[in-house]
Amino acid sequence: MVGTDISVVELRAAYARRITAAGLERRGIERALHDGVQQDLIAIAVRLQLARRLTTSDLPAALTLLDEMGSDVRDALDRVRTLADGIYPSLLEARGLPDALRSAASAAGVRAHIDADGVGRHPPEFEAAAFFCCRSVLEDLVAQGGTHATIRIRTDPQALRLELAADGVEPGLIRARDHVNVLGGEVAIVPRPGREACVLVTLPL
């Protein structure tokens, strides 16, 4: 009975964390849309009206303004791509977990070695859970001053398994656990005194 009570408490706490995290992520997306993409589009619309007026009075200036707007449009597209990747990375969908993790590590400023020989594709929800879990660990690693990591990905009929080893730091796991608990997965730290902390992620298939 005691074990059952603890499990219920833990599940409720995990659920509450997921709800809180989802709300924060949603508000972050809303801010990014309002303060970033929306403002980009408003600025482009204003400059487009100005360019239209200039075509009748100063064509060279209008053409220069249109060239500048081309750069503005590319910047806006980059913002949209960055926002979309935060929701579900296009690289993860197109090329799978190893390439997506390489990109995430590079973006975080971590020099990572990815060992994923023989790893194929898995259902999107499992790849997404593994990706966002590892990205959370990498972000925690950077916050603690870490710069190097090794990520090993293995798969078998029972589970998708990841091992993330980082020198000199022990990353927090609250966000990482929330990404995989919903799929029945587990995240654990295996300390290695004097060398590194190793985060083990297991997602049952």
N, C-alpha and C positions, 0 to 999 in steps of 0.2 A: 504493500500500500504506500509506504514511504517513497519507494522508487517511482511509483506511478505519479505521486504528487509532485516529485521533483521534475519528472518529465513534462508534466502539464505546465508547471511554472516556467521551465526552460522554453517550451514551445510558445507560450504566450509572450515571453520576453523577446524571443526571436521574431515573432510576428509583429510585435510593437516596433522593433527596430526596423523591420522591413517597411512598415507603413511610414515611419518617420523619414527613413532614407528616401523612399519613393516621393514623399512630399517635398523634400529638399531638392531632389533631382528635378522634379517638375517645375518648382519655382526657379531653379537655375536655368532650365530651358526657356521658361517664360522671359526671364531677364535677358538671356542671350538673344532671343527673338526681338524683344522690344528695344534693347539698348544697342544691339549690333545690327542684325539683318534689317530690321524695320528702318532704322536710321540711315543705313546705307541706301536703301531703296528710295527713301524720301529725298536724300541728297541727289541721287541720280535723276529723279523726276524733276527737281528744281533746275538742275543744270541742263536737262533736256529742253525745258521751256526756254531757258536763256539761249541755248544754241539755236533753237527754232527762230527766235527773234533776230539773232545775229545773221542768219542766212540772207536777210534782205538788206542789211546795212553794212556788215563786215564779214564777208565770206571766209577770209583766211582765219579770223578769230574764231568763227563758228567751227571750222575744221579742226583747229587746235583744241578747242573745247571738247569736241567729239572724240578726239584721240585720247584726251585725258579721261573721258568717261569710260572708254574701253578698259582702262586700268581700274577704274572704280568698280566696274562690273565684275572683273576678275577677282578683285578683293572680296566683293560680296559673295561670289560663288565659293571662294575659299572658306569664308565664314560658315556658309551653309554646309559645306562638306565636313568641316570640323564639328559642327553641331550634330550632323547626322552620324558621324563616327562615334560621338559620345553616346548615342542611343543604341546603335548597332553598327559596328565598323564594316564598311563595304569590303575591306580587304579580308575580313573574317569570312564573309559570305562567299567571296569570289575565290579565295585561295587557301582558306583553312587556318587552323589554329597556329601552327608554327610561324607562318609569315606574319600573321596578325600580332603575335607576341613580339616578334623581332621589331616590328614597327612601333609597338607600344613602348618597348624598352628604349628604343632610340629617342622617341618623343619625350620620355621621362628623363633622359640624360643618363641612362644606365647602359654600360657596356655589358651586354648579355650574350652568353653562348647558349644557343638553343640546340638541344640534342633530341631529335624527333625521328630517328630512322624508322621507316616502316609504318609510320602513323598515318592512317587514312582519314576519311571524313566521318563525322558523327552527326546525329540529329542536331539541328540548330540550337535548341535550348541547352544542350549539354556543352556544345562549343562556346556558346555565349557565357554560360555560368563559369566555365574554366577560364575563359579570357578575362572577364571582369574581376574574377577572384584574383588571378595573377596580377592584373593591372593594379588592383588595390594594394597588393603586397609590394609591388615595385614603387608605387607612390609613397608608401610608408617608409620604404627603404631609402628613398631620396630625402625624405623629410628628416631622417636620422643621419644623413651624411653619407650614405652608401653610394657606391658608384659601379660596383661589379656584381654580377649574378650569373648563375648557371641554371637553366631550366631544362629538365629532362621530362619528356612526354612519352608515356608508354600506354599501350592498350591491350586488353585481352577480352575474351568473351564476357567476362563479368564486370569489368570496370574500365573507365578512363582514369589514368593516374598521372599526376604531375608532381614533380619534386623541384622546388625552387630553393637553391642554396645561395646564401649571401654572406660575404665575409664581414665579420665584426659587428653585425647588428642583429637585433631580434625584432622583426616587424610585428606590429599589432595585427590582430586577426578578426576584429569584430566585423568590419565591412566584408572581409574576405569570406568569413563563415556564412554571412547572410546570403551571399550569391549562390552558394552550393547547398545550404541546408534545405532549401525549398524543394530540391530534387533528390533528397535523401542522401546527399553527399556529406563528407567529413573533411575537416581541415585541422591539421595538428602541427605543432612545432616539435622537431627533434633536435635538442641542443647538442652541439658538438664543441665542448670546451676548448678554448684556445684557437679555434679555427673559424667556424661559421655556424649560423643557425640554418636549419633546413625545414622548409615548410612543405608538408605533404598534403596533397589534395586528392581525394578519391571520390569519383562520381560513378555510382553503380549504373550499369547500362541495362 
